[in-house]
Every structure is written in C-alpha cells, then in structure tokens.
C-alpha cells in the first residue's frame, strides 16, 4: 500500500458502504478496528445526509487481539439484527480486519438469522472503492434476484435503472432526469437500485424488460448477470451531453421497440449557444479531462463535438475501465493517463498547460495552484458538489448544467481582459490576481521545450507577460519559449516576447 495525502478511491469496503447507505432495509456489519468509523463522515458531512449510514462496526481494540475477535463479530451481527430488524444483511471485513482471517461470512451463516445474510469478500489490498461498490451490488442482485420467474403482462415496456449510490456524483438528480426522459418515451420504471431500493425491491428486478445502466463502474457486472440469467438487455450509452442523450433515447427505442419519433424533444441551451456568435470565443480552447471513466469519456465528447474545445489530454483512475478510456483517447489523438497518483496528474497538467481542467475535487486543487480554471465533473468530490438545488449531469437539463459549469470559468477570462485594459486604474492594477482563482498570483511552471538550451525568463519579461489577457497567457508563454529555443536564446527579454508575438501573428 502507498501512503498519500489524497486518494481518488478508498478501500473496497467504502464502496460497500456507498451501496448499503443508498438502500433502505439493508444493514452492513463491518469487522473493523476502532477508528474505522471515520467513514461515517463521508456521508454525514460531505453528502450532508440526515442519518448515519446503516453500518455496525465491531470496533475491536488492541487488547481484543489476544482474545476471540470472532466471537466479538458474531455478537455484533446478532445485536445489529435485533436492533434494526433489516430485510437483509451484508457482512465483511475492513482492510485491517482482513488480516485476522475471521471469516465473517461463515460466522454470520452459523448464526442462522431469519433474513438473508450475504457475505462480501473484498480484497482490500488489491481492489478499491468502485470495484467494492460493483461487487457488493452484484452479490446483492445475485443473492436476492436469482430466482427466475415469468414477467407480469404490461401494456408498456418497463426497465430498471441501475448504478446510482450514496456519495455518487449527482446521482440523485441524474435519476430524476432519466426517469423524466423515460416517462416521456413511454417506458415505466420498475426498480431504481441501489439508490432508494430495498432488498425486497431487488427481488423484483427480473420483472423488467430491460435495464438502464447509468454508472457502469457500479452496475455493469450486475447488468451482465441479469442479461445472462433473466434475458434482460441493457443500455450501453450514458446520457451525458446533448448528443449522448439523443443516442441514449435511440438505444432505448431499439431495445423497447418504441418508435424513436415519440422520443421527447430536447430543450437545452447548449446547442443554441454553440451556434451563436459568442461561442467563437470558446473554439479551440485546450482542455484536460480526468476522473472516473464514465464521466471522462462523456466529457471528452461534449468538449470536442458540442463546445468546440480541443482535447489536450484525458485520463482516469478507474483501472477496470482503462481500455475504454484508451480507446477514447485514441479518437482525440492523445495518450491516456491511467493512474491513481494525483502527483502524476499534476505533472501532466503542468506539462500541457491547458486553458480549462475538467476533473475531480483533486484536480480543482491542482488547477487552482497552477492558475487554471477548473470545473468538477466526477467523484471524488467535496461538499460544494452536493448542491441542495436540482443539478443533474444527465439528460437535457444536465446538458444545461454542464454548459453553465464549464463555460463560466472560461468566460471569466473576458473579465480579466477588461481588467487588463484598465490596469492603470487604482482599482485595477497589473498585480491583481484573476478574481475567480484565489487571492494571489500563482506562478505557472513552464512547459518543457524540445531543446538543449534551458530557457529562462527575465524579471521584466515575466511582468510584461502578466499584461497578456489571462485566457491566452499560457499560449503566449508556450509560443515565446518555442521561439526563443529555436533561435538559441537562453534568456527571454521583453524584446524577445514582442518579437515572438510578431512572428506568430504573421
């Protein structure tokens, strides 16, 4: 294991907690040492839930290791059932308790409780949070929806919506938006799971005609099992963005055998804006994208095809979906960055010097330090990305939200241009930092230049560079360094800066 200041994913038992916390009537007994209850804070403080997660910890201490920790676990399971009377229970061990080899599944089975008890084997030292959520949901579906039965006759097609969990990125609002899309298309919703579902609801999954997979990182394994066992096809398109929403409705139409002409019409501001004169300001903006695979692939499509950006780089921490991200990167002519080390991501952003970063909470911090605008598109996220208002990422309204959250950081660059025009005013001066990037000017690392000469900036040249409008300053820096390196200049002066400007303006 690697000690780190930040991490994109927690251990797999956190993924199991996301599933359990999103559901009703399910209880999770976690064999864990004292201190692992820190995980409660993820839900009560970051997601701002009004109740604690439905998790019972054994919280053994150092003095318990010389006694019978297995008996401690059995007592915790028995007491949890008596106190909460759940419809079903899941049991497992945290990364520390895994070393004790107490076999939580076997111990719980020996208690013979009057409710389904589903054991989880989550290898904490090989797998991480999203895999843990997917494995937990798969085990629940397999354990509770395993009996195949005849589907009840329906006048309309029905589907299950699979994948949303607690602590997911905009899951609550995405589900509402997709439910509205499907209702407008004449499709009934059978079950939404895990978020808001109960174990009894999972036993009805087989009643639907097909499944809608909103978050493959969580639901793909379960959907594949349902396809094999219950003959339920599932959707592959995730409706993030205008184009993907159209493709999603077309795919639902094919699966449900519904005339695509009956699909609800779009009412998004994004296509209107990209056809307007104002949008020419965005054309060609270089963007770096990083996050979970689903949101990264969707964001790259929106960036290039719907907003006219240039995808300068993209990557993911979701190693299970690395192949999908590499295929997407190839379509945009860039090399995918597959890593869970935020320092590698920071180095790539510094190297590429994009004009916009789309990423997680960690990329928000990275971009702020490097003085680059950023919009958060993926978990892990902080409290500000669990808004009380309706703010989906999927469907028509999701495209509007994306339009606002991506375009506004760039449009702030126009404000900085006006500040530059009035830099001699007492309120606006050249040392003033961009109003949307914090309280002080943050130095940008120079992009590497293919030359044996180390190019340095003279102090007066650095000051002059700051007069260049914020939103093109990175490009001006790169062009000037390239100009100097090609001519063998070791130091960039004010004259070099203006010579480079004249050269590239031809």
C-alpha positions, 0 to 999 in steps of 0.5 A, spaced: 500 500 500 502 507 498 501 512 503 498 519 500 495 525 502 489 524 497 486 518 494 481 518 488 478 511 491 478 508 498 478 501 500 473 496 497 469 496 503 467 504 502 464 502 496 460 497 500 458 502 504 456 507 498 451 501 496 448 499 503 447 507 505 443 508 498 438 502 500 433 502 505 432 495 509 439 493 508 444 493 514 452 492 513 456 489 519 463 491 518 469 487 522 473 493 523 478 496 528 476 502 532 477 508 528 474 505 522 468 509 523 471 515 520 467 513 514 461 515 517 463 522 515 463 521 508 456 521 508 454 525 514 458 531 512 460 531 505 453 528 502 450 532 508 445 526 509 440 526 515 442 519 518 448 515 519 449 510 514 446 503 516 453 500 518 455 496 525 462 496 526 465 491 531 470 496 533 475 491 536 481 494 540 488 492 541 487 488 547 481 484 543 487 481 539 489 476 544 482 474 545 476 471 540 475 477 535 470 472 532 466 471 537 466 479 538 463 479 530 458 474 531 455 478 537 455 484 533 451 481 527 446 478 532 445 485 536 445 489 529 439 484 527 435 485 533 436 492 533 434 494 526 430 488 524 433 489 516 430 485 510 437 483 509 444 483 511 451 484 508 457 482 512 465 483 511 471 485 513 475 492 513 482 492 510 485 491 517 480 486 519 482 482 513 488 480 516 485 476 522 482 471 517 475 471 521 471 469 516 465 473 517 461 470 512 461 463 515 460 466 522 454 470 520 451 463 516 452 459 523 448 464 526 442 462 522 438 469 522 431 469 519 433 474 513 438 473 508 445 474 510 450 475 504 457 475 505 462 480 501 469 478 500 473 484 498 480 484 497 482 490 500 489 490 498 488 489 491 481 492 489 478 499 491 472 503 492 468 502 485 470 495 484 467 494 492 461 498 490 460 493 483 461 487 487 457 488 493 451 490 488 452 484 484 452 479 490 446 483 492 442 482 485 445 475 485 443 473 492 436 476 492 434 476 484 436 469 482 430 466 482 427 466 475 420 467 474 415 469 468 414 477 467 407 480 469 403 482 462 404 490 461 401 494 456 408 498 456 415 496 456 418 497 463 426 497 465 430 498 471 435 503 472 441 501 475 448 504 478 446 510 482 449 510 490 450 514 496 456 519 495 455 518 487 456 524 483 449 527 482 446 521 482 440 523 485 438 528 480 441 524 474 435 519 476 430 524 476 432 526 469 432 519 466 426 517 469 423 524 466 426 522 459 423 515 460 416 517 462 416 521 456 418 515 451 413 511 454 417 506 458 415 505 466 420 504 471 420 498 475 426 498 480 431 504 481 437 500 485 441 501 489 439 508 490 432 508 494 431 500 493 430 495 498 432 488 498 425 486 497 425 491 491 431 487 488 427 481 488 423 484 483 428 486 478 427 480 473 420 483 472 423 488 467 424 488 460 430 491 460 435 495 464 438 502 464 445 502 466 447 509 468 454 508 472 457 502 469 463 502 474 457 500 479 452 496 475 455 493 469 457 486 472 450 486 475 447 488 468 451 482 465 448 477 470 441 479 469 442 479 461 445 472 462 440 469 467 433 473 466 434 475 458 434 482 460 438 487 455 441 493 457 443 500 455 450 501 453 450 509 452 450 514 458 446 520 457 451 525 458 451 531 453 446 533 448 448 528 443 449 522 448 442 523 450 439 523 443 443 516 442 441 514 449 433 515 447 435 511 440 438 505 444 432 505 448 427 505 442 431 499 439 431 495 445 423 497 447 421 497 440 418 504 441 418 508 435 424 513 436 419 519 433 415 519 440 422 520 443 421 527 447 424 533 444 430 536 447 430 543 450 437 545 452 441 551 451 447 548 449 446 547 442 443 554 441 449 557 444 454 553 440 451 556 434 451 563 436 456 568 435 459 568 442 461 561 442 467 563 437 470 565 443 470 558 446 473 554 439 479 551 440 480 552 447 485 546 450 482 542 455 484 536 460 479 531 462 480 526 468 476 522 473 472 516 473 471 513 466 464 514 465 464 521 466 471 522 462 469 519 456 462 523 456 466 529 457 471 528 452 465 528 447 461 534 449 468 538 449 470 536 442 463 535 438 458 540 442 463 546 445 468 546 440 474 545 445 480 541 443 482 535 447 489 536 450 489 530 454 484 525 458 485 520 463 482 516 469 483 512 475 478 507 474 483 501 472 477 496 470 475 501 465 482 503 462 481 500 455 475 504 454 478 510 456 484 508 451 480 507 446 477 514 447 483 517 447 485 514 441 479 518 437 482 525 440 489 523 438 492 523 445 495 518 450 491 516 456 493 517 463 491 511 467 493 512 474 491 513 481 497 518 483 494 525 483 502 527 483 502 524 476 496 528 474 499 534 476 505 533 472 501 532 466 497 538 467 503 542 468 506 539 462 500 541 457 498 547 460 491 547 458 486 553 458 480 549 462 481 542 467 475 538 467 476 533 473 475 531 480 475 535 487 483 533 486 484 536 480 480 543 482 486 543 487 491 542 482 488 547 477 487 552 482 495 552 484 497 552 477 492 558 475 487 554 471 480 554 471 477 548 473 470 545 473 468 538 477 465 533 473 466 526 477 467 523 484 471 524 488 468 530 490 467 535 496 461 538 499 460 544 494 458 538 489 452 536 493 448 542 491 441 542 495 438 545 488 436 540 482 443 539 478 443 533 474 449 531 469 444 527 465 439 528 460 437 535 457 437 539 463 444 536 465 446 538 458 444 545 461 448 544 467 454 542 464 454 548 459 453 553 465 459 549 469 464 549 464 463 555 460 463 560 466 470 559 468 472 560 461 468 566 460 471 569 466 477 570 462 473 576 458 473 579 465 480 579 466 481 582 459 477 588 461 481 588 467 487 588 463 485 594 459 484 598 465 490 596 469 492 603 470 486 604 474 487 604 482 482 599 482 485 595 477 492 594 477 497 589 473 498 585 480 491 583 481 490 576 481 484 573 476 478 574 481 475 567 480 482 563 482 484 565 489 487 571 492 494 571 489 498 570 483 500 563 482 506 562 478 505 557 472 511 552 471 513 552 464 512 547 459 518 543 457 521 545 450 524 540 445 531 543 446 538 543 449 538 550 451 534 551 458 530 557 457 529 562 462 525 568 463 527 575 465 524 579 471 521 584 466 519 579 461 515 575 466 511 582 468 510 584 461 507 577 460 502 578 466 499 584 461 497 578 456 489 577 457 489 571 462 485 566 457 491 566 452 497 567 457 499 560 457 499 560 449 503 566 449 508 563 454 508 556 450 509 560 443 515 565 446 519 559 449 518 555 442 521 561 439 526 563 443 529 555 443 529 555 436 533 561 435 538 559 441 536 564 446 537 562 453 534 568 456 527 571 454 527 579 454 521 583 453 524 584 446 524 577 445 516 576 447 514 582 442 518 579 437 515 572 438 508 575 438 510 578 431 512 572 428 506 568 430 501 573 428 504 573 421 
